[in-house]
Amino acid sequence: MRLFYSAASPFVRKVMACTITRGIDGRIELIPTNPHASLPEFVANNPLSKVPCLVTDDGLALFDSPVICEFLDSIGDTLPLFPVVGGARWKALKQQAMGDGIMDAAVSRRMEAAKPAEPARDLFMARMKAAVDRTLTELEGEVPTRAVDIGSISVACALGYLDFRFAHEDWRGVCPKLAAWFEVFSANPGIARTVPPG
Ligand code: BEZ
């Protein structure tokens, strides 16, 4: 399998964390990709020009991260990261949505910060920050368990991205229970081995 990736992307981290957790990371060939360059081979596989994009051994190009991660669950013989039925499934999917939503908003805010300041940009960035802050507060009230599933992996990658790009903002001060969970959860190989480049 080939993975179009950028080391800074939290969504790529999430996919890599899933491959490591499932013990199949050795089957992935990494293709460094600048999604903003939209090179022909990349957009031929993902017309949205976004990483991550996984090309399966059958040549099927898959995106975005929830689709890729669910595909990875069909490979290997460890327990699925997507609980199959019941309350555990909906809890994990909701946590995935919250983690992905934090990543979406934080990445957008980071991209906007590179543009010249103007009122519309500042308003947009403030809206993105408010969305992240509200979701962190929600997670503080329903901290993930120690179970390694698609929900907890997504939340951990989101928190890791905040540490990576917004280290000056103290989310731990507002969310002590979430911070304590993250500290313990970060020892899992899928998270420990995918810390963003310094
Ligand atoms: C970043 O540099 O923060 C970044 C790069 C690629 C995708 C998402 C985020």
Residues whose N, C-alpha, C, O or C-beta is under 5 A from the ligand:
A	BS01	BEZ	S6 A8 S9 P10 V107
